[in-house]
Amino acid sequence: MTSFDPARYLPDDLLARIRDRAAVHDRENTFPHDDLDELRAAGYLGILVPEAAGGAGLSLAEASVLQQRLAGAAPATALAVNMHLVWTGVAKVLRDRGIDDLAFVEEAAAAGEVFAFGISEAGNDLVLFGSDTTAEPDGEGGYTFTGTKIFTSLSPVWQHLGVHGLDSTSSDGPKMVFAFLDRSDAVVTRDDWDTLGMRGTQSRTTELRGAHASAARVVRRIDPGPQPDPLVFGIFAVFEILLASVYTGIARRALDLAVEAAISRRSKKTGTTYANDPDIRWRVADMALAYEALPPQLDALARDVDGLADHGPRWFSLLSGVKHRAVTTAKDVVDDAILVGGGAAYFTRNELSRLYRDVLAGMFHPSDAESAHSTAASAWLGPVTA
């Protein structure tokens, strides 16, 4: 077996071009079309698709490494592509368990088609377990969806949108319905993405105005609320691991930039570089100690998903926990990197300035801090009793 070489899928010269463009897209609030074109040409959209279906056949653990690498070059590009990789990752999770319900996702992704993630809704803290979007049966196994989705990354370019909604009219309802939509006049994208950071994701609001999914694109009808359905597990597992990977990549880039700053900055008082300053050395060491704990955790958890490990009800605590730790650690590392970088890091032209803003987006992704703590408390203490 050949060893996994991340540079085979994300060559250094490609990453350099993506990094050069990142500041422009952040400044101009534009989508990185060139990044996506080059990643598509490199086969990146199909890294989790089996070789037999035209993909690279990588594992979730390997995709995690690649997303860390991509995020180190352009966090917004990595986060946007993440939402496509979530669906191909879910397809892999299902296929590994003998379920080929998302074979059409794999085939389309291998052909370079883009999938987006249309699950988040304003004020819906049930996330996967409930929806304010209505799903109305068409009588032939398909559904029409009406509602508003927020944070729809890849808005300018997606071709297929994975959504969920609530069917409360069928005789066996209520049922949560998961399906895939194509672009149509019934899917309206607002031009409303003007944010503090992660501007290149163009995660605009999406209005579903009776958007139709045929029976062939309805992949689940399940009861609302937490449950062990493989699709729900797959979405949660891949989403959390790949999100954590992006923010781990940001932490690594911030650490690298801090090291560069410490080596290049020279103190007028001592006449030597800040790499010799004991306070700076302590701060960089603290950043390294925090960062270095993340990749092994991600690798172990992703390998458990790949290997069909059985963590039972602890899965949700483990997955939300790794996402929470990656985000909070990355934020702390970027904070310290800003201090090591000195006053130059305060200018918007400095890459650390952009990382400082980009990393904040992690606080808004599920599972948020409150949800992660609640899940961990239930895993260790059991449910709240009267």
Backbone hydrogen bonds, N-H to C=O, Kabsch-Sander energy under -0.5 kcal/mol:
donor,donor_aa,acceptor,acceptor_aa,energy
8,R,5,D,-1.9
9,Y,5,D,-0.6
9,Y,6,P,-1.1
10,L,6,P,-2.2
15,L,11,P,-2.3
16,A,12,D,-2.2
17,R,13,D,-1.7
18,I,14,L,-2.3
19,R,15,L,-2.8
20,D,16,A,-2.1
21,R,17,R,-1.5
22,A,18,I,-1.1
23,A,19,R,-0.7
25,H,21,R,-2.1
26,D,22,A,-2.1
27,R,23,A,-2.5
28,E,24,V,-2.8
29,N,25,H,-1.1
30,T,25,H,-1.5
33,H,31,F,-2.1
36,L,32,P,-2.1
37,D,33,H,-2.7
38,E,34,D,-2.4
39,L,35,D,-2.6
40,R,36,L,-2.9
41,A,37,D,-2.3
42,A,38,E,-1.6
43,G,40,R,-1.8
44,Y,39,L,-2.6
46,G,43,G,-1.4
47,I,44,Y,-1.5
49,V,46,G,-1.2
53,A,50,P,-1.3
54,G,51,E,-1.8
55,G,50,P,-2.3
56,A,46,G,-2.2
57,G,46,G,-0.6
57,G,49,V,-2.7
58,L,47,I,-2.8
63,A,59,S,-2.3
64,S,60,L,-2.2
65,V,61,A,-1.4
66,L,62,E,-2.0
67,Q,63,A,-2.4
68,Q,64,S,-1.9
69,R,65,V,-2.0
70,L,66,L,-2.7
71,A,67,Q,-2.4
72,G,68,Q,-1.4
73,A,69,R,-0.6
73,A,70,L,-1.2
74,A,70,L,-2.5
78,A,74,A,-2.3
79,L,75,P,-2.7
80,A,76,A,-2.4
81,V,77,T,-2.6
82,N,78,A,-2.0
83,M,79,L,-1.0
83,M,80,A,-1.0
84,H,80,A,-0.7
84,H,81,V,-0.8
85,L,81,V,-2.5
86,V,82,N,-2.1
87,W,83,M,-0.7
87,W,84,H,-0.6
88,T,84,H,-1.5
89,G,85,L,-2.7
90,V,86,V,-2.5
91,A,87,W,-2.2
92,K,88,T,-1.7
93,V,89,G,-2.6
94,L,90,V,-2.6
95,R,91,A,-2.6
96,D,92,K,-3.0
97,R,93,V,-0.7
97,R,94,L,-1.0
98,G,95,R,-2.1
99,I,94,L,-2.7
103,A,100,D,-1.6
105,V,102,L,-0.5
106,E,102,L,-1.6
107,E,103,A,-2.3
108,A,104,F,-2.1
109,A,105,V,-2.6
110,A,106,E,-2.3
111,A,107,E,-1.0
112,G,109,A,-1.8
113,E,108,A,-2.5
116,A,160,H,-2.5
118,G,116,A,-0.7
118,G,162,G,-2.9
119,I,117,F,-0.6
124,N,121,E,-1.9
125,D,123,G,-1.2
127,V,124,N,-0.9
129,F,126,L,-2.5
130,G,127,V,-0.9
134,T,146,T,-2.6
135,A,166,L,-2.3
136,E,134,T,-0.6
136,E,144,T,-3.0
138,D,142,G,-2.2
143,Y,213,A,-2.3
144,T,136,E,-2.3
145,F,211,A,-3.0
146,T,134,T,-2.2
147,G,208,L,-1.9
149,K,206,T,-3.1
150,I,120,S,-2.3
151,F,203,S,-0.5
152,T,204,R,-1.7
153,S,151,F,-1.5
154,L,201,T,-2.0
155,S,152,T,-0.8
155,S,202,Q,-1.1
157,V,154,L,-1.8
158,W,154,L,-2.1
159,Q,114,V,-2.6
160,H,114,V,-1.8
161,L,181,L,-2.8
162,G,116,A,-2.5
162,G,160,H,-0.5
163,V,161,L,-0.5
163,V,179,A,-2.9
164,H,118,G,-0.7
165,G,177,V,-1.7
166,L,133,T,-3.3
167,D,165,G,-0.6
167,D,175,K,-3.3
168,S,166,L,-0.8
173,G,170,S,-1.9
175,K,167,D,-2.2
176,M,222,I,-4.0
177,V,165,G,-3.1
178,F,176,M,-0.5
178,F,220,R,-2.1
179,A,163,V,-2.2
180,F,217,R,-1.8
181,L,161,L,-2.7
183,R,159,Q,-0.9
187,V,184,S,-1.8
188,V,186,A,-0.6
188,V,207,E,-2.8
190,R,188,V,-0.6
190,R,205,T,-2.6
192,D,190,R,-1.3
194,D,192,D,-1.2
201,T,198,M,-1.1
202,Q,199,R,-1.2
204,R,152,T,-0.8
204,R,202,Q,-1.9
206,T,149,K,-3.2
207,E,188,V,-3.5
208,L,147,G,-3.6
208,L,206,T,-0.5
209,R,186,A,-3.4
209,R,207,E,-0.7
210,G,145,F,-1.1
210,G,208,L,-0.6
211,A,145,F,-2.0
213,A,143,Y,-3.2
217,R,214,S,-1.7
218,V,215,A,-1.2
219,V,178,F,-2.1
219,V,217,R,-0.7
220,R,178,F,-1.5
222,I,176,M,-2.4
225,G,129,F,-1.9
233,F,229,D,-2.4
234,G,230,P,-2.8
235,I,231,L,-2.6
236,F,232,V,-2.4
237,A,233,F,-3.1
238,V,234,G,-2.5
239,F,235,I,-2.3
240,E,236,F,-2.2
241,I,237,A,-2.2
242,L,238,V,-2.5
243,L,239,F,-2.2
244,A,240,E,-2.4
245,S,241,I,-1.6
246,V,242,L,-1.8
247,Y,243,L,-1.9
248,T,244,A,-2.0
249,G,245,S,-2.2
250,I,246,V,-1.7
251,A,247,Y,-2.1
252,R,248,T,-2.1
253,R,249,G,-2.2
254,A,250,I,-2.6
255,L,251,A,-2.2
256,D,252,R,-2.5
257,L,253,R,-2.5
258,A,254,A,-2.2
259,V,255,L,-2.3
260,E,256,D,-2.3
261,A,257,L,-2.3
262,A,258,A,-2.7
263,I,259,V,-2.1
264,S,260,E,-2.0
265,R,261,A,-2.8
267,S,272,T,-2.9
271,G,267,S,-1.9
274,Y,265,R,-2.1
275,A,262,A,-1.4
276,N,273,T,-1.8
277,D,274,Y,-1.3
281,R,277,D,-2.8
282,W,278,P,-2.1
283,R,279,D,-2.2
284,V,280,I,-2.8
285,A,281,R,-2.4
286,D,282,W,-2.3
287,M,283,R,-2.1
288,A,284,V,-2.5
289,L,285,A,-2.6
290,A,286,D,-1.8
291,Y,287,M,-2.8
292,E,288,A,-2.9
293,A,290,A,-0.8
294,L,291,Y,-2.3
297,Q,293,A,-1.0
298,L,294,L,-2.4
299,D,295,P,-2.6
300,A,296,P,-2.4
301,L,297,Q,-2.4
302,A,298,L,-2.7
303,R,299,D,-2.3
304,D,300,A,-1.6
305,V,301,L,-1.9
306,D,302,A,-2.8
307,G,303,R,-2.6
308,L,305,V,-1.3
309,A,304,D,-2.8
311,H,309,A,-0.8
314,R,311,H,-2.0
315,W,312,G,-1.7
316,F,313,P,-0.6
318,L,314,R,-2.5
319,L,315,W,-2.7
320,S,316,F,-2.2
321,G,317,S,-1.9
322,V,318,L,-1.9
323,K,319,L,-1.7
324,H,320,S,-2.3
325,R,321,G,-2.6
326,A,322,V,-2.1
327,V,323,K,-2.3
328,T,324,H,-2.5
329,T,325,R,-2.5
330,A,326,A,-2.4
331,K,327,V,-2.3
332,D,328,T,-2.1
333,V,329,T,-2.7
334,V,330,A,-2.6
335,D,331,K,-2.4
336,D,332,D,-2.2
337,A,333,V,-2.4
338,I,334,V,-2.3
339,L,335,D,-1.3
340,V,336,D,-2.4
341,G,337,A,-2.5
342,G,338,I,-1.0
344,A,341,G,-0.5
345,A,342,G,-1.8
346,Y,343,G,-1.7
347,F,344,A,-1.3
350,N,347,F,-1.8
353,S,350,N,-0.9
354,R,350,N,-1.1
355,L,351,E,-2.4
356,Y,352,L,-2.3
357,R,353,S,-1.2
358,D,354,R,-3.2
359,V,355,L,-2.5
360,L,357,R,-0.9
361,A,358,D,-1.6
362,G,359,V,-1.3
363,M,360,L,-1.6
364,F,361,A,-1.8
365,H,361,A,-0.6
365,H,362,G,-0.6
372,A,368,D,-2.8
373,H,369,A,-2.2
374,S,370,E,-2.4
375,T,371,S,-2.6
376,A,372,A,-2.3
377,A,373,H,-2.6
378,S,374,S,-2.2
379,A,375,T,-1.9
380,W,376,A,-1.9
381,L,377,A,-3.3
382,G,377,A,-0.5
382,G,378,S,-1.3
